[in-house]
């Protein structure tokens, strides 16, 4: 309850018919497939749409996000800050900072960055997923489930969404959640991510088979 500590408008309940929008970018299929290294190469090889600072910042934001996923944390943080200063895609830049913090075991810092991504004006699906993951950390289960399911409807089987859905209380979550989880993630996962997924999914798959 109360105001968003970042000074924004807070984290609202999703509208009844909301589905997260996906902007068709050339490197988006690589992002969906979790092909971080080739995504980074693609973004760095692409030219901004114009010489405007915001367009340069847009490219920097995506570069930062791919860098964070490849665990080049210092470079990712510097690039994300540069993107924000240039007026680039703020949702992607804040999400890059959240990923870097999360992977360095700084959950509170990751939450702060996700709150800012959630209240941004940038890439809609990244913004909505950040909102879902932030609500999950705040244990706002009903709203978190709604945002996660609508992000799932737009981009099925994203690992972060699935891991989020797996954390919802089993006693309150919608029946469709177990069906989604049983199908598992799409795209490449690292060995560590695979074991994380196996830990949360093994019981679900056994129940579905039964």
Protein Blocks (a to p, Z undefined) as FASTA:
>chain_A
ZZdfklpnbjadddfkbccdddddfklmmmmnopaklmmmmmmmpccfblcfklmmmmmm
mmmmmmmmnopaklmmmmmmmmmmnopafklmmmmmmmmmmmnopaklmmmmmmmmmmmc
bdfklmmmmmmmmmmmnopmklmmmmmmmmmmmmghiaklmmmmmmpcfklmcfklmmmm
mnopedjddfklmmmmmmmmmmmmmmmmZZ
